[in-house]
Amino acid sequence: MKGFNEDANYSIGLLDDTATPTDVINNYIYEHTLTGKNAFFVADLGKIVKKHIEWQNTMGRIKPFYTVKCNSSPAVLEILSALGIGFICANKHEMTMVYDLGISMENVIYTSPCKQIAQIKHAAKLGINILTCENEAELKKIARNHPNARVLLHVATEGISGDEEMSMVFGSTLKNCRHLLECAKEYSVQVIGVKFHVSSSSRDPQAYTHALSDARCVCDMAEELGFKMSILDIGGGFSGNEFQFEEVGPIMENENLNLDAYFPEESGIGVVAEPGSFYVSSAFTLAVNIIAKKVVEHDHLPGGNGCS
């Protein structure tokens, strides 16, 4: 790693245990009253380390790959890299940021579902070799523009919630995966694993079981065709709430529904996930300047006869 950027528009300091984000905000406002009143963030970087410890204690052998688009502050990326966390990049800017920080490109995955040719070439130039793919058109682009690419097939998961019905769902169907694997063989593209994603809005614990089963099926098909599978990416959606974290961890390790039933350690397939807000949401506090107010009169309490 190259260390924190000395020209960055932020400052880092050590505070005593009694200090709170409110104290820092108040001190900053007092010190900068004459220089402007722009909005700013205050971050408790120690909370990021605590979140990583929580991840390790709950998620076992599942290695986190942080989603850079969630918060790309250099200080955040430096700390996560020092903790041995990988990175998920979706575009050229994110790939360049991670590269410029001196982070090993072996710990980076390029996951955009629709990749520009220029960005595929940029990934190849930087040495980012692991890419996700969900259809034949993307596979052709990768084959033509990234000779060292190692691909994770993105498989769509079952059980779309009501909140997602109007959203675009990414991933190949299980039925189409054999065709993609055959195309990869024809184009001489190395397939090394499978990716799926269960939305944070999903309330069905069986969704992970179905997804793991489908991923195992794809790996079996790939190995039949001569591919060496080494990575399972279980996607993101880990917000830290009761269902998405405290329950997902035990589900992945449960004796009956566990990860080892489909991908035991002796299979040689490592498991990664894509947390984003889980690591940073609790660490950051936004301070804003209120520039206007609207006074609304209430003659009575809500539910009364007056305006409410």
The 8 nearest C-alpha neighbors of each residue, nearest first, counted from 0:
[[1, 101, 2, 100, 102, 77, 81, 80],
 [0, 2, 100, 101, 3, 4, 99, 102],
 [1, 3, 0, 4, 77, 100, 5, 101],
 [4, 2, 5, 74, 1, 73, 77, 7],
 [3, 5, 7, 6, 2, 73, 1, 74],
 [4, 6, 7, 3, 2, 8, 10, 9],
 [5, 7, 4, 8, 9, 3, 10, 73],
 [8, 6, 4, 9, 5, 10, 3, 73],
 [9, 7, 6, 10, 5, 4, 72, 73],
 [8, 10, 7, 11, 6, 74, 5, 40],
 [9, 11, 12, 8, 7, 5, 74, 6],
 [12, 10, 9, 13, 74, 42, 44, 3],
 [11, 13, 14, 10, 43, 44, 15, 9],
 [14, 12, 15, 11, 16, 18, 43, 44],
 [15, 13, 18, 12, 16, 17, 19, 23],
 [14, 16, 17, 18, 13, 19, 12, 22],
 [15, 17, 18, 14, 19, 13, 45, 43],
 [16, 18, 15, 19, 14, 22, 20, 21],
 [19, 17, 16, 15, 14, 22, 20, 23],
 [18, 20, 22, 21, 17, 23, 16, 24],
 [21, 19, 23, 22, 24, 41, 18, 284],
 [22, 20, 24, 19, 23, 25, 18, 26],
 [23, 21, 19, 25, 20, 24, 26, 18],
 [22, 24, 20, 26, 21, 25, 27, 19],
 [25, 23, 21, 27, 22, 26, 20, 28],
 [24, 26, 28, 22, 27, 23, 21, 29],
 [27, 25, 29, 23, 24, 28, 30, 22],
 [26, 28, 30, 24, 29, 25, 31, 23],
 [27, 29, 25, 31, 26, 30, 32, 24],
 [30, 28, 26, 27, 32, 31, 25, 24],
 [29, 31, 27, 28, 32, 26, 33, 25],
 [32, 30, 34, 28, 33, 29, 27, 35],
 [33, 31, 29, 34, 28, 30, 35, 36],
 [32, 34, 31, 35, 30, 36, 29, 28],
 [35, 33, 31, 32, 36, 30, 37, 28],
 [36, 34, 33, 37, 32, 31, 28, 38],
 [35, 37, 288, 38, 32, 34, 31, 28],
 [36, 38, 35, 39, 288, 287, 286, 34],
 [39, 37, 287, 286, 288, 36, 40, 285],
 [40, 38, 286, 285, 37, 287, 41, 284],
 [41, 39, 285, 284, 286, 42, 283, 38],
 [40, 42, 284, 283, 285, 20, 39, 43],
 [43, 41, 283, 282, 44, 284, 40, 20],
 [42, 44, 282, 45, 46, 283, 41, 20],
 [45, 43, 46, 47, 42, 282, 48, 75],
 [44, 46, 48, 47, 43, 49, 282, 42],
 [47, 45, 49, 44, 48, 282, 43, 50],
 [48, 46, 50, 45, 49, 44, 278, 279],
 [47, 49, 51, 45, 46, 50, 52, 44],
 [50, 48, 46, 52, 51, 47, 53, 45],
 [51, 49, 53, 47, 48, 52, 278, 46],
 [50, 52, 54, 48, 53, 49, 55, 47],
 [51, 53, 49, 55, 54, 50, 56, 48],
 [54, 52, 50, 56, 51, 55, 57, 49],
 [55, 53, 51, 57, 52, 56, 58, 50],
 [54, 56, 52, 53, 58, 57, 59, 51],
 [55, 57, 53, 54, 58, 59, 52, 51],
 [58, 56, 54, 248, 55, 59, 53, 249],
 [59, 57, 248, 55, 54, 61, 56, 60],
 [60, 58, 55, 61, 57, 56, 54, 248],
 [59, 61, 62, 58, 270, 55, 269, 271],
 [60, 62, 270, 271, 59, 58, 63, 272],
 [63, 61, 271, 60, 272, 270, 64, 84],
 [64, 62, 272, 271, 84, 273, 65, 85],
 [65, 63, 85, 86, 273, 84, 272, 87],
 [64, 66, 86, 274, 275, 273, 87, 67],
 [67, 65, 87, 275, 68, 69, 273, 86],
 [66, 68, 71, 69, 70, 87, 88, 65],
 [69, 67, 70, 66, 71, 88, 93, 89],
 [68, 70, 67, 275, 66, 276, 71, 279],
 [71, 69, 68, 72, 67, 279, 75, 275],
 [70, 72, 67, 68, 73, 69, 76, 75],
 [71, 73, 75, 74, 70, 76, 77, 67],
 [74, 72, 76, 75, 77, 71, 3, 4],
 [75, 73, 77, 72, 76, 78, 3, 44],
 [76, 74, 72, 78, 73, 77, 79, 71],
 [75, 77, 73, 79, 74, 78, 80, 72],
 [78, 76, 74, 80, 75, 79, 73, 81],
 [79, 77, 81, 75, 80, 76, 74, 82],
 [80, 78, 82, 76, 81, 84, 77, 75],
 [79, 81, 83, 77, 82, 84, 78, 76],
 [82, 80, 78, 83, 79, 77, 84, 0],
 [81, 83, 79, 80, 84, 78, 48, 51],
 [84, 82, 80, 81, 79, 85, 106, 63],
 [83, 85, 80, 79, 82, 64, 63, 86],
 [86, 84, 64, 106, 107, 65, 63, 83],
 [85, 87, 64, 65, 107, 66, 106, 88],
 [86, 88, 66, 108, 65, 107, 67, 64],
 [89, 87, 109, 93, 94, 67, 90, 108],
 [88, 90, 111, 110, 109, 93, 87, 91],
 [91, 89, 93, 92, 88, 94, 118, 111],
 [90, 92, 94, 93, 118, 95, 121, 89],
 [93, 91, 95, 94, 90, 96, 89, 88],
 [94, 92, 96, 95, 88, 91, 90, 97],
 [93, 95, 91, 97, 92, 96, 88, 98],
 [94, 96, 98, 92, 93, 97, 99, 91],
 [97, 95, 93, 99, 98, 94, 92, 100],
 [96, 98, 100, 94, 95, 99, 102, 93],
 [97, 99, 95, 100, 101, 96, 102, 94],
 [100, 98, 96, 101, 97, 95, 102, 1],
 [101, 99, 97, 98, 102, 1, 0, 96],
 [100, 102, 0, 99, 98, 1, 103, 97],
 [101, 103, 100, 98, 97, 0, 104, 80],
 [104, 102, 105, 106, 101, 107, 98, 97],
 [105, 103, 106, 107, 127, 126, 102, 98],
 [104, 106, 103, 107, 127, 128, 126, 129],
 [105, 107, 85, 104, 103, 86, 108, 84],
 [106, 108, 86, 104, 105, 85, 87, 127],
 [109, 107, 87, 129, 130, 110, 88, 86],
 [110, 108, 130, 88, 89, 87, 111, 129],
 [111, 109, 131, 89, 130, 108, 112, 88],
 [110, 112, 89, 113, 114, 109, 90, 131],
 [113, 111, 110, 114, 132, 133, 131, 169],
 [114, 112, 111, 115, 137, 132, 110, 133],
 [115, 113, 111, 112, 116, 119, 118, 137],
 [116, 114, 118, 117, 119, 113, 140, 120],
 [115, 117, 119, 118, 120, 114, 140, 144],
 [118, 116, 120, 115, 119, 121, 114, 144],
 [117, 119, 121, 115, 120, 116, 91, 122],
 [120, 118, 116, 122, 121, 117, 123, 115],
 [121, 119, 123, 117, 118, 122, 144, 124],
 [122, 120, 118, 124, 123, 119, 117, 125],
 [121, 123, 127, 119, 125, 120, 124, 126],
 [122, 124, 120, 126, 121, 125, 145, 127],
 [125, 123, 121, 122, 126, 120, 127, 119],
 [126, 124, 122, 123, 127, 121, 98, 104],
 [125, 127, 123, 124, 128, 104, 122, 105],
 [128, 126, 122, 104, 125, 123, 129, 107],
 [127, 129, 148, 149, 126, 147, 130, 123],
 [130, 128, 149, 108, 150, 148, 127, 109],
 [131, 129, 109, 150, 108, 110, 151, 149],
 [130, 132, 151, 110, 150, 152, 153, 109],
 [133, 131, 152, 153, 134, 151, 137, 138],
 [132, 134, 153, 171, 170, 152, 154, 131],
 [135, 133, 137, 136, 132, 138, 171, 179],
 [134, 136, 138, 137, 139, 179, 133, 182],
 [137, 135, 139, 138, 134, 140, 133, 141],
 [138, 136, 140, 139, 135, 134, 132, 141],
 [137, 139, 135, 141, 136, 140, 142, 134],
 [138, 140, 142, 136, 137, 141, 135, 143],
 [141, 139, 137, 143, 138, 142, 144, 136],
 [140, 142, 138, 144, 145, 139, 143, 137],
 [143, 141, 139, 140, 144, 145, 188, 138],
 [142, 144, 140, 141, 145, 139, 146, 186],
 [145, 143, 141, 142, 120, 140, 146, 119],
 [144, 146, 141, 148, 147, 123, 142, 143],
 [145, 147, 148, 142, 144, 143, 141, 123],
 [148, 146, 145, 128, 149, 123, 189, 188],
 [149, 147, 128, 145, 146, 129, 150, 189],
 [150, 148, 129, 189, 190, 128, 191, 130],
 [149, 151, 190, 130, 131, 191, 129, 189],
 [150, 152, 192, 131, 193, 194, 191, 190],
 [153, 151, 193, 132, 133, 194, 131, 154],
 [152, 154, 194, 170, 133, 132, 195, 193],
 [155, 153, 170, 171, 195, 172, 194, 152],
 [156, 154, 170, 171, 172, 169, 195, 153],
 [157, 155, 210, 154, 195, 197, 196, 158],
 [158, 156, 159, 155, 206, 209, 210, 197],
 [157, 159, 160, 156, 206, 201, 203, 197],
 [160, 158, 163, 157, 164, 161, 201, 156],
 [161, 159, 162, 163, 201, 158, 164, 200],
 [160, 162, 164, 163, 159, 165, 200, 201],
 [161, 163, 160, 164, 165, 200, 166, 159],
 [164, 162, 166, 160, 161, 165, 159, 167],
 [163, 165, 161, 166, 162, 160, 159, 167],
 [164, 166, 163, 167, 162, 161, 168, 160],
 [167, 165, 163, 164, 168, 162, 169, 159],
 [166, 168, 169, 165, 163, 164, 170, 159],
 [169, 167, 166, 170, 155, 163, 164, 159],
 [170, 168, 155, 167, 171, 112, 133, 153],
 [171, 169, 155, 154, 153, 133, 172, 168],
 [170, 172, 154, 133, 155, 153, 175, 173],
 [173, 171, 174, 175, 155, 154, 176, 170],
 [172, 174, 176, 175, 171, 154, 213, 217],
 [175, 173, 172, 176, 177, 178, 171, 217],
 [176, 174, 172, 178, 173, 177, 171, 179],
 [175, 177, 179, 173, 178, 174, 180, 172],
 [178, 176, 180, 179, 175, 181, 220, 174],
 [177, 179, 181, 176, 175, 180, 182, 174],
 [180, 178, 182, 176, 181, 177, 183, 135],
 [179, 181, 183, 177, 182, 178, 176, 184],
 [180, 182, 184, 178, 179, 183, 177, 185],
 [183, 181, 185, 179, 184, 180, 186, 178],
 [184, 182, 188, 180, 186, 185, 181, 187],
 [183, 185, 181, 187, 182, 186, 188, 180],
 [184, 186, 182, 183, 187, 181, 188, 180],
 [185, 187, 183, 188, 184, 182, 142, 139],
 [188, 186, 184, 185, 183, 189, 142, 182],
 [189, 187, 183, 186, 142, 184, 190, 148],
 [188, 190, 149, 150, 191, 187, 148, 183],
 [191, 189, 150, 149, 192, 151, 226, 188],
 [192, 190, 228, 229, 150, 227, 151, 149],
 [193, 191, 230, 151, 228, 231, 229, 190],
 [192, 194, 152, 151, 231, 153, 232, 214],
 [193, 195, 232, 153, 152, 233, 231, 151],
 [196, 194, 233, 154, 234, 153, 155, 232],
 [195, 197, 234, 233, 235, 198, 156, 194],
 [198, 196, 199, 156, 236, 195, 201, 234],
 [199, 197, 200, 201, 236, 196, 235, 159],
 [198, 200, 236, 201, 243, 197, 237, 238],
 [201, 199, 198, 202, 160, 162, 236, 163],
 [202, 200, 198, 199, 203, 160, 197, 159],
 [203, 201, 204, 200, 242, 199, 160, 206],
 [202, 204, 205, 206, 201, 158, 207, 200],
 [205, 203, 206, 207, 202, 250, 247, 208],
 [204, 206, 208, 203, 207, 209, 210, 256],
 [207, 205, 209, 204, 208, 203, 210, 158],
 [208, 206, 210, 205, 209, 211, 204, 197],
 [207, 209, 205, 211, 210, 206, 212, 256],
 [210, 208, 212, 206, 207, 211, 213, 205],
 [209, 211, 207, 213, 212, 208, 156, 214],
 [212, 210, 214, 208, 213, 209, 207, 215],
 [211, 213, 209, 215, 210, 214, 208, 216],
 [214, 212, 216, 210, 215, 211, 209, 217],
 [213, 215, 211, 217, 216, 212, 210, 193],
 [216, 214, 218, 212, 213, 217, 211, 261],
 [215, 217, 213, 219, 214, 218, 220, 212],
 [218, 216, 220, 214, 219, 215, 221, 213],
 [217, 219, 221, 215, 220, 216, 222, 214],
 [218, 220, 216, 222, 217, 221, 215, 223],
 [221, 219, 217, 223, 218, 222, 216, 224],
 [222, 220, 218, 224, 226, 223, 219, 217],
 [221, 223, 226, 225, 219, 224, 220, 218],
 [224, 222, 220, 221, 225, 219, 226, 218],
 [223, 225, 221, 222, 226, 220, 181, 180],
 [224, 226, 222, 223, 221, 227, 184, 220],
 [227, 225, 222, 221, 224, 228, 190, 191],
 [226, 228, 191, 222, 229, 225, 190, 221],
 [229, 227, 191, 192, 226, 230, 268, 218],
 [228, 230, 268, 191, 192, 269, 267, 227],
 [231, 229, 192, 269, 268, 270, 228, 191],
 [230, 232, 270, 193, 192, 194, 269, 271],
 [231, 233, 194, 271, 272, 234, 270, 193],
 [234, 232, 272, 195, 196, 194, 231, 271],
 [235, 233, 196, 273, 272, 232, 195, 194],
 [236, 234, 273, 274, 237, 272, 196, 233],
 [235, 237, 199, 198, 238, 274, 197, 243],
 [238, 236, 274, 243, 235, 239, 277, 244],
 [237, 239, 277, 240, 276, 236, 243, 244],
 [238, 240, 244, 277, 237, 243, 241, 245],
 [241, 239, 243, 238, 242, 244, 245, 237],
 [240, 242, 245, 243, 244, 246, 239, 247],
 [243, 241, 246, 244, 240, 245, 247, 202],
 [242, 244, 237, 240, 247, 241, 239, 246],
 [243, 245, 239, 247, 246, 242, 240, 241],
 [244, 246, 241, 247, 242, 248, 243, 240],
 [247, 245, 242, 244, 248, 249, 243, 250],
 [246, 248, 250, 244, 243, 249, 245, 251],
 [247, 249, 58, 251, 250, 57, 246, 245],
 [248, 250, 252, 251, 253, 246, 247, 245],
 [251, 249, 247, 253, 252, 248, 246, 256],
 [250, 252, 257, 258, 248, 249, 253, 247],
 [251, 253, 257, 249, 250, 258, 254, 248],
 [254, 252, 257, 250, 256, 249, 255, 251],
 [253, 255, 257, 256, 252, 260, 259, 250],
 [254, 256, 253, 257, 260, 252, 250, 258],
 [257, 255, 253, 254, 250, 208, 251, 258],
 [258, 256, 252, 253, 251, 259, 254, 260],
 [257, 259, 251, 260, 261, 262, 252, 256],
 [258, 260, 263, 262, 261, 257, 264, 252],
 [259, 261, 258, 257, 262, 263, 256, 255],
 [262, 260, 259, 258, 215, 263, 211, 212],
 [261, 263, 259, 258, 260, 266, 264, 268],
 [264, 262, 259, 265, 266, 261, 260, 258],
 [263, 265, 266, 267, 262, 268, 259, 269],
 [264, 266, 267, 263, 268, 262, 259, 269],
 [267, 265, 264, 268, 263, 262, 229, 269],
 [268, 266, 265, 264, 229, 269, 263, 228],
 [269, 267, 229, 230, 266, 228, 270, 231],
 [268, 270, 230, 229, 231, 267, 271, 264],
 [269, 271, 231, 61, 230, 232, 62, 268],
 [270, 272, 62, 232, 61, 63, 231, 233],
 [271, 273, 63, 234, 233, 232, 64, 235],
 [272, 274, 235, 64, 234, 65, 63, 66],
 [275, 273, 235, 237, 65, 277, 66, 272],
 [274, 276, 66, 277, 65, 69, 278, 273],
 [275, 277, 280, 279, 278, 238, 69, 274],
 [276, 278, 238, 239, 275, 237, 279, 274],
 [279, 277, 276, 47, 50, 275, 280, 274],
 [278, 280, 282, 276, 281, 277, 47, 283],
 [281, 279, 276, 282, 283, 277, 278, 275],
 [280, 282, 279, 283, 46, 278, 277, 284],
 [281, 283, 43, 279, 42, 46, 280, 44],
 [284, 282, 42, 41, 281, 280, 40, 43],
 [283, 285, 41, 40, 42, 286, 282, 20],
 [286, 284, 40, 39, 287, 41, 283, 38],
 [287, 285, 39, 38, 40, 284, 288, 24],
 [288, 286, 38, 289, 285, 39, 37, 36],
 [287, 289, 290, 38, 36, 37, 286, 291],
 [290, 288, 291, 287, 292, 286, 38, 36],
 [289, 291, 288, 292, 287, 36, 293, 37],
 [292, 290, 289, 293, 288, 294, 287, 295],
 [293, 291, 294, 290, 289, 295, 288, 296],
 [292, 294, 295, 291, 296, 290, 289, 297],
 [295, 293, 296, 292, 297, 291, 307, 298],
 [296, 294, 293, 297, 307, 306, 292, 298],
 [297, 295, 298, 294, 306, 307, 299, 293],
 [296, 298, 299, 307, 306, 295, 300, 305],
 [299, 297, 305, 306, 296, 300, 307, 304],
 [300, 298, 305, 297, 303, 301, 306, 307],
 [299, 301, 303, 302, 307, 297, 298, 305],
 [302, 300, 307, 303, 299, 306, 305, 297],
 [301, 303, 300, 304, 307, 299, 305, 306],
 [304, 302, 301, 305, 299, 300, 307, 306],
 [303, 305, 302, 306, 299, 307, 301, 300],
 [306, 304, 299, 298, 303, 307, 297, 300],
 [305, 307, 297, 298, 299, 304, 303, 301],
 [306, 301, 297, 305, 300, 299, 302, 298]]
